[in-house]
Amino acid sequence: MGWEITTGIRGGHAYSAARIDEYSAAAHMLDTQCELAKAAAASWDDAVMQLSRLLGSAPACAILRSADIASASDQHETLAFGWIRERCREHADHLAALGNQLAMIADLLIRAHSLYSQADTAMRTIVGAMVEASGTVAPRATALGIGLLAAGGIAGQSLREGHVNPAGALRSTAWAQEGLMRGLSNAMTGRPPYHGSNVGIASETISRVSGPINDHIQGDTLTLSATTADSGTFRDPHSVGEALDSLRFIAERRFHSSDTEPEIPYGTIAIQRYATSRGAHSWLVSIPGTDGMPDSPFGWEQNLELMSASRERRVRADSSAMVVRAMRESGIKPDEPVAIIGHSQGGIVAAAIASDNADEFSISHIVTAGSPVANHPIPPSTWVTSIEIDDELVAALDGAPNPATDHWLTIRGTKRAGDGPAPETSSCSPKAPEHARAGTAKPCESQTVSEAGADMEISHSLKYHQAAYRNAMDKGHGAVTNHERHFRSIVSGSLEETTLWQGRMTR
């Protein structure tokens, strides 16, 4: 048994759940086609009437009045008016039926989207509000209740698999994670519920104490070294999917190497320079997640600083400071477009740089995978593609859903058990269902997670976000296509150089 991801889309131009006018436009187009079909049907009906009038205007024609046209065919030729009238009636009936079907589809489109988006959003809002209120008024009792649910999830999953598996805790509490974060942050900051997420304020409160302690233990001096990567072994991404592959390559080589692919040290990011045919430059910055090493700028404590409501705190965070310094030393100019892709803490760094360094760099697009970034003040000029999995927990630590705007798209994946063993490769054909019926292509409802085991595991791994993005692309969502096109426009040139930047903290 393998694991599969099926996705839903929130935000992004033409697919925002908050913008039903886009669906109304589609329904209006169907209504227009309906009217055109009915007008064509009326034209065919009119043709039948005209044929009848032509037939009636020639009462003296023996051929038209004769029951035995064949016997009179030696006199002159004539049209088969009866046959033509029947064909015209058939065309009129078909077009009228088509018009009715288009009208029905338009009505169902509006009703289905309205009901689905309202029900999904309303249910998540109601559940989140209930958990938030409970966590604000009785944080200990709420935490205990969620803990019991987590214990039940562990027990149930362990019984199914025959051994202890803590991943069941995340699955059983996925519905309450964002509301719980809001409730606990409200209780910590003393703020009332339903006034937005106070996670950033709570993070700042904790960071005031943990930050100096971490600086004392780890050191507050950053050393940075650069190495030019071997073009033969490093990736050359030109799409979001390829950039995710490259990011996973960096993350997995931090602690595991092979004969053909050498180890990449922890605390390392990649900066790649692209050149257009006219000599202009653009950049791609790839940032892996937390490695937790004692002298790494990507430690556990830096996550709190990056999620702080204070810009000064975010700027001073070791991981953010390291990436900004590497971007400066790489020679990135203010007018050169930059795309940043990050996983977990790497995605938070991307959001922090887009929010706090917009006057220094032109951050055109960021891609975050499993990152809690909803509370970051990212400017509207930056496109944001966020990929999250329902039960990974980390993406819910911001206590809020991501904004749904034209330039902020969230791909939210749901994990489920597959029907059989995971194939090495999988594909689907959304525009050719006959191939799927014939068994030559996989349906697009879900995407198999590559290299996933039979047992449930924590879905914060990049392979789950990769599967979610592939599924969203396979489904042909217009919003995803728009974001993919924008990302490609930044990394569209030829790759000139890949530089690996390694950071270390010292006293």
C-alpha positions in Angstrom: 0.0 0.0 0.0 1.3 3.5 -0.9 0.2 7.0 0.0 -1.6 9.5 -2.2 -2.2 13.2 -2.1 -5.3 14.9 -3.4 -5.4 18.7 -3.4 -7.6 21.7 -3.2 -6.9 25.2 -4.3 -7.4 28.5 -2.4 -6.6 31.9 -3.7 -4.9 32.7 -7.0 -6.4 34.5 -9.9 -9.6 32.9 -11.3 -9.8 30.3 -8.6 -10.1 32.3 -5.4 -12.8 30.9 -3.1 -13.5 34.4 -2.0 -14.2 35.6 -5.6 -17.4 33.9 -6.9 -17.6 36.6 -9.6 -15.0 34.5 -11.6 -17.3 31.5 -11.4 -20.2 33.8 -12.3 -18.3 34.8 -15.4 -17.9 31.2 -16.4 -21.6 30.6 -15.8 -22.5 33.7 -17.8 -20.4 32.3 -20.7 -22.3 29.1 -20.6 -25.6 31.0 -20.5 -24.4 32.9 -23.6 -23.6 29.7 -25.4 -27.0 28.4 -24.3 -28.7 31.4 -25.9 -26.7 31.0 -29.1 -27.7 27.3 -29.3 -31.3 28.1 -28.8 -31.1 30.9 -31.5 -29.6 28.4 -33.9 -32.4 26.0 -33.0 -34.9 28.7 -33.8 -33.1 29.3 -37.2 -33.5 25.6 -38.1 -37.2 25.8 -37.1 -37.5 28.8 -39.3 -35.9 26.9 -42.2 -38.6 24.3 -41.8 -41.3 27.0 -42.1 -39.6 28.5 -45.2 -39.4 25.1 -46.8 -43.1 24.6 -46.2 -43.9 28.0 -47.7 -41.8 27.2 -50.8 -43.7 24.0 -51.1 -47.0 25.8 -50.8 -46.0 28.5 -53.3 -45.8 25.9 -56.2 -49.3 24.3 -56.3 -49.1 23.6 -60.0 -45.9 21.6 -59.9 -46.8 18.0 -60.6 -43.5 16.7 -59.4 -43.9 18.2 -55.9 -47.5 17.0 -55.7 -46.8 13.6 -57.1 -46.7 10.6 -54.8 -44.4 8.8 -57.3 -41.5 11.2 -57.8 -39.4 8.5 -59.5 -42.0 8.1 -62.3 -41.8 11.8 -63.0 -38.1 12.3 -62.7 -37.7 12.3 -66.5 -39.6 15.7 -66.6 -37.2 17.8 -64.4 -35.2 17.7 -61.1 -36.5 18.9 -57.7 -35.4 18.9 -54.1 -36.4 16.3 -51.6 -38.3 18.8 -49.5 -39.7 16.2 -47.0 -36.2 14.8 -46.2 -34.7 18.3 -45.8 -37.5 19.3 -43.4 -36.9 16.3 -41.2 -33.2 17.0 -41.0 -33.9 20.6 -40.1 -36.3 19.5 -37.4 -33.6 17.1 -36.0 -30.9 19.9 -35.9 -33.4 22.2 -34.2 -34.2 19.6 -31.5 -30.5 18.8 -30.9 -29.6 22.4 -30.5 -32.5 23.1 -28.2 -31.5 20.1 -26.0 -27.8 21.4 -26.0 -29.0 24.8 -25.0 -31.0 23.3 -22.1 -28.0 21.3 -21.0 -25.7 24.4 -21.0 -28.2 26.3 -19.0 -28.4 23.5 -16.4 -24.6 23.3 -16.2 -24.3 27.0 -15.6 -26.8 26.8 -12.8 -25.1 23.8 -11.3 -21.7 25.5 -11.5 -22.8 28.5 -9.5 -24.8 26.4 -7.0 -22.1 23.8 -6.5 -19.2 26.3 -6.1 -21.3 28.4 -3.8 -22.3 25.5 -1.6 -18.9 23.9 -1.6 -16.8 27.0 -0.9 -19.2 28.3 1.7 -19.6 25.0 3.4 -15.8 24.3 3.4 -14.9 27.8 4.6 -17.7 28.0 7.1 -16.9 24.6 8.6 -13.2 25.3 9.0 -14.1 28.8 10.4 -16.6 27.4 12.9 -14.4 24.6 14.1 -11.4 26.9 14.4 -13.4 29.5 16.3 -14.6 26.9 18.8 -11.1 25.5 19.4 -9.8 29.1 19.7 -12.4 30.1 22.2 -11.7 26.9 24.3 -8.0 27.5 24.1 -8.3 31.1 25.2 -10.6 30.5 28.2 -9.2 27.1 29.3 -5.8 26.5 27.6 -4.8 23.6 29.9 -8.1 21.8 29.5 -8.0 22.3 25.8 -4.4 21.2 25.5 -5.3 18.1 27.5 -8.3 17.3 25.3 -6.3 17.6 22.1 -3.6 15.5 23.8 -6.2 12.8 24.5 -7.3 12.9 20.8 -3.6 12.6 19.8 -3.2 9.6 22.0 -6.3 8.0 20.5 -4.9 8.7 17.0 -1.6 7.0 18.0 -3.4 4.0 19.5 -5.7 3.6 16.5 -2.9 3.9 13.9 -0.6 1.6 16.0 -3.3 -1.1 16.1 -3.8 -0.9 12.3 -0.1 -1.3 11.6 0.9 -3.6 14.4 3.5 -1.4 16.0 3.7 2.0 17.7 3.4 4.9 15.2 3.2 8.5 16.6 2.2 9.9 13.2 -1.4 9.0 14.0 -1.5 11.9 16.5 -1.2 14.5 13.7 -3.8 12.9 11.6 -6.4 12.8 14.4 -5.8 16.5 15.4 -5.4 18.1 12.0 -8.8 19.7 12.2 -8.0 21.6 15.4 -4.4 22.6 14.9 -4.9 26.2 13.6 -7.6 27.0 16.2 -5.5 25.5 19.0 -2.5 27.8 18.0 -4.7 30.8 18.0 -6.2 29.9 21.4 -2.9 29.2 23.1 -1.4 32.5 21.7 -4.5 34.4 23.0 -4.0 32.9 26.4 -0.3 33.7 26.4 -0.7 37.3 25.3 -3.9 38.0 27.2 -5.7 39.1 24.0 -9.3 38.3 23.3 -10.3 35.7 20.7 -11.6 36.5 17.2 -9.2 39.4 16.6 -6.9 37.6 14.2 -3.9 35.4 14.9 -1.7 36.5 17.9 0.9 33.9 17.1 3.3 36.5 15.9 3.0 38.4 19.2 3.4 35.2 21.2 6.5 34.3 19.2 8.0 37.7 19.9 7.2 37.3 23.6 9.0 34.0 23.8 11.9 35.2 21.5 12.8 38.0 24.0 13.9 35.3 26.4 15.0 32.5 24.1 16.9 34.6 21.7 19.6 35.9 24.1 19.9 32.4 25.6 20.4 30.9 22.2 23.0 33.5 21.3 24.9 32.7 24.5 24.9 29.0 23.8 25.3 28.9 20.1 27.2 32.2 19.5 26.0 35.3 17.7 28.7 35.7 15.1 27.9 34.4 11.6 30.7 33.1 9.3 29.8 32.6 5.7 31.7 30.6 3.0 30.9 30.1 -0.7 31.6 27.2 -3.0 30.8 27.0 -6.7 28.7 23.9 -7.3 29.6 21.3 -10.0 27.2 21.9 -12.9 27.3 18.2 -13.7 25.7 17.1 -10.5 23.6 20.1 -9.4 20.1 20.7 -10.8 19.1 23.4 -13.4 15.5 24.2 -12.4 13.2 26.2 -14.7 9.8 25.4 -13.1 8.3 25.1 -9.6 8.4 21.3 -9.9 12.0 21.3 -10.9 12.8 23.8 -8.1 11.2 21.5 -5.6 13.4 18.6 -6.9 16.5 20.8 -6.5 15.5 21.9 -3.0 15.0 18.2 -2.0 18.4 17.4 -3.5 20.0 19.9 -1.2 18.1 18.9 1.8 18.7 15.1 1.5 22.5 15.6 0.7 23.0 17.4 4.0 23.4 14.1 5.8 23.5 11.5 3.1 25.9 11.3 0.2 26.6 8.8 -2.6 29.5 8.0 -4.9 28.1 10.2 -7.7 26.4 12.9 -5.5 28.7 14.3 -2.8 27.4 15.4 0.6 26.3 19.0 1.0 27.1 20.5 4.4 24.3 21.4 6.8 23.4 25.1 7.0 23.8 25.4 3.2 21.7 27.3 0.7 22.0 27.6 -3.1 21.9 30.8 -5.1 21.6 30.4 -8.9 22.2 33.1 -11.5 20.3 33.1 -14.8 21.0 35.3 -17.9 18.7 36.2 -20.7 19.7 36.6 -24.3 19.9 40.4 -23.7 22.3 40.0 -20.8 19.9 40.7 -18.0 20.1 38.6 -14.8 17.5 36.9 -12.6 18.1 34.7 -9.5 16.7 31.6 -7.8 17.4 31.1 -4.0 16.8 27.6 -2.6 16.6 27.3 1.2 16.1 23.9 3.0 14.5 23.6 6.3 15.6 23.2 9.9 18.7 21.0 10.4 19.0 21.5 14.2 22.8 21.3 14.3 24.4 23.1 17.3 26.3 25.7 15.2 23.8 26.0 12.3 21.9 29.2 11.6 18.9 26.9 10.8 18.3 25.8 14.3 15.0 25.2 16.1 15.0 28.5 18.0 15.3 30.6 14.9 11.8 29.5 13.8 10.3 31.5 16.7 12.3 34.6 15.7 11.2 34.3 12.1 7.6 34.1 13.1 7.8 37.1 15.4 5.5 40.1 14.8 8.6 42.3 15.2 10.4 43.2 11.9 13.6 43.8 13.9 13.4 40.4 15.4 12.9 38.7 12.1 15.8 40.6 10.5 18.1 39.5 13.3 17.2 35.8 13.0 20.3 33.9 12.1 18.8 32.0 9.2 17.3 35.1 7.6 20.4 37.2 8.2 22.6 34.5 6.6 20.4 34.3 3.4 20.3 38.1 3.1 24.1 38.3 3.5 24.6 35.6 0.9 22.3 37.4 -1.5 24.3 40.6 -1.1 27.6 38.9 -1.6 26.2 37.2 -4.7 25.8 40.6 -6.3 22.0 40.6 -6.6 21.0 44.1 -7.8 17.7 45.8 -6.6 16.2 45.7 -10.1 16.9 42.0 -10.8 14.0 39.7 -10.2 14.5 37.0 -7.5 12.5 33.8 -6.9 12.9 32.1 -3.5 11.8 28.6 -2.7 12.0 27.2 0.8 10.8 24.2 2.8 9.7 24.5 6.4 12.0 27.1 8.1 13.3 27.9 4.6 9.8 29.0 3.5 9.5 31.2 6.6 12.9 32.8 5.7 11.5 33.4 2.2 8.4 35.1 3.6 10.5 37.2 6.0 12.9 38.4 3.3 9.9 39.3 1.0 8.3 41.2 3.8 11.4 42.9 5.3 13.8 43.4 2.5 11.6 44.6 -0.3 13.5 47.9 -0.5 16.8 46.0 -1.2 15.7 43.1 -3.4 13.0 42.6 -6.1 11.4 39.5 -4.6 9.1 38.6 -7.5 7.9 35.1 -6.4 8.3 32.9 -3.4 7.4 29.2 -3.1 6.9 27.8 0.4 6.4 24.1 1.3 5.1 23.3 4.7 5.8 26.8 6.1 3.6 28.8 8.5 3.7 32.2 6.7 0.1 33.5 6.9 1.0 36.3 9.2 3.9 37.8 7.3 3.3 41.2 5.7 4.3 40.1 2.2 3.7 43.0 -0.3 1.1 42.4 -3.0 3.8 42.7 -5.7 5.3 39.4 -4.6 3.6 36.3 -5.9 3.3 33.6 -3.3 2.7 29.9 -4.0 2.2 28.0 -0.7 2.0 24.2 -0.5 0.6 22.6 2.6 -0.5 19.2 3.8 -3.5 19.0 6.1 -1.9 16.9 8.9 1.7 18.1 8.9 1.2 20.5 11.8 4.1 22.8 10.9 2.1 24.7 8.3 -0.6 25.3 10.9 1.7 26.9 13.5 0.8 30.4 12.3 -2.8 29.8 13.5 -4.4 31.2 10.4 -5.2 30.3 6.8 -3.2 32.0 4.1 -4.7 35.1 2.4 -6.6 34.3 -0.7 -5.7 36.9 -3.3 -4.8 37.0 -7.0 -1.1 36.7 -6.2 -1.3 34.4 -3.2 -2.2 30.8 -4.0 -2.4 27.9 -1.5 -2.3 24.3 -2.6 -3.6 22.3 0.3 -3.0 18.5 0.1 -4.9 15.8 1.9 -3.1 12.4 2.5 -4.9 9.1 2.0 -3.9 5.5 1.7 -3.5 4.2 -1.8 -5.3 1.2 -3.2 -2.1 -0.7 -4.1 1.7 -0.6 -4.1 3.1 2.8 -5.2 4.4 2.8 -8.8 7.8 4.2 -9.6 6.2 6.8 -11.9 2.7 7.9 -12.3 0.8 10.2 -14.6 -2.7 11.2 -15.5 -4.5 12.6 -18.5 -7.0 15.2 -17.4 -8.0 16.2 -20.9 -8.3 12.7 -22.3 -10.6 10.6 -20.0 -10.8 7.9 -22.6 -7.1 7.0 -21.9 -7.9 6.7 -18.2 -10.8 4.4 -19.0 -8.5 2.3 -21.1 -6.0 2.0 -18.3 -3.2 3.9 -20.1 -3.2 6.9 -17.7 -3.9 7.4 -14.1 -6.9 9.5 -13.1 -6.1 13.0 -11.8 -8.0 12.8 -8.5 -4.8 12.1 -6.6 -1.0 11.8 -7.0 1.1 9.0 -5.6 3.8 10.0 -3.1 7.1 8.7 -4.4 9.3 6.7 -2.0 6.6 6.6 0.7 6.4 3.5 2.8 3.4 1.4 3.6 3.1 2.8 7.2 1.8 6.2 7.9 4.6 8.8 8.4 4.8 12.5 9.1 3.8 14.3 6.0 6.1 17.3 6.5 8.7 15.7 4.2 9.2 17.4 0.8 8.1 14.4 -1.1 4.5 15.0 0.1 4.6 18.6 -1.1 6.0 17.5 -4.4 3.1 15.1 -4.8 0.6 17.8 -3.9 2.1 20.2 -6.5 2.1 17.5 -9.2 -1.6 16.8 -8.5 -2.5 20.4 -8.6 -0.8 20.8 -12.0 -2.3 17.5 -13.3 -5.8 18.8 -12.5 -5.2 21.8 -14.8 -6.2 24.5 -12.3 -5.9 27.9 -14.0 -4.6 29.5 -10.9 -1.8 27.0 -10.6 -1.0 27.5 -14.3 -0.8 31.3 -13.8 1.6 30.9 -10.9 3.7 28.3 -12.8 4.0 30.7 -15.8 5.0 33.6 -13.6 7.7 31.5 -11.8 9.0 30.3 -15.2 9.3 33.8 -16.4 11.9 34.5 -13.7 14.1 31.5 -14.2 13.6 31.4 -18.0 17.2 32.3 -19.0 20.3 30.1 -19.2 21.8 29.1 -15.9 25.2 30.8 -15.5 26.3 29.7 -12.1 25.3 27.9 -8.9 26.9 28.9 -5.7 26.5 27.0 -2.4 26.6 29.3 0.7 27.4 27.6 4.0 26.8 29.4 7.4 28.1 28.6 10.8 27.5 30.3 14.2 30.5 31.0 16.5 31.1 32.9 19.7 
